[in-house]
Amino acid sequence: RPRDPAAPIRVLDLACGNAYLSFVLAEVLRREGVALRLHGVDLRDDVVARSRERAASLGMDNLSFAVASIAEASAAALAALAGPPDLIVALHACDTASDEAIALAIRLGAPALLCVPCCQHELAAQLARQSPASAPVPALLEHGLLRGAYADLLTDALRVDLLAACGYEVAVVEFVASEHTAKNILLRAHRRHPHAPVDRSRWRLTAIAERCAQLGVSPTLLRLLQAD
């Protein structure tokens, strides 16, 4: 969507936790002379209170924080940011919270999304109920360590495919060295036509749904998008 180049960049930080990312981003952009308006949401009262106190003590009145689920974040965030977000970030939103963050970005037509998924338990549990004979390679389901790694990769691969099916170009990058955290995969997505309104009729979900059925999995992100 068209935006005034002099206007602040609007950032929505979902499942922000202690909001370390929010404050680092704000400082980096301040040093670059880029105006910012950021709103962070999290379910925990204590971390939101600390983030508000930290922002006040640093004089960062362009940062705001609220107690809310990702599902509840949309309307309040639009008000807090004085408009739709230009960028949505979700750092280590646990398990299906990453799916909720991606779904919200797609629904809002966010021009850009940075998502670092974490704790991909959902598909691991679904795969554990399957017979190893149903897997492309039976050992993938016979051994817990392999099943967990397979579920992690499958979860994020399907997220990439679903973002692409909804009009995003996606890059999968290692954003920090693996010795610091094993959860170091960043999904970096840019909407192909950022100024166009969201058109759900153009989402190409059918082929992915069929692929999931063949694999015997039902990811939350697919269900959220199908519900739309």
Salt bridges, closest charged atoms under 4 A:
GLU27 OE2 - ARG30 NH2 2.64
GLU27 OE2 - ARG31 NE 2.84
ASP46 OD2 - ARG44 NH2 2.77
ASP46 OD2 - ARG50 NH1 3.97
ASP86 OD1 - ARG3 NE 3.33
ASP99 OD1 - ARG159 NE 2.82
GLU122 OE2 - ARG223 NH2 3.33
ASP152 OD2 - LYS183 NZ 3.39
ASP156 OD1 - ARG159 NH1 2.84
ASP161 OD2 - ARG211 NH1 3.40
ASP228 OD2 - ARG107 NE 2.76
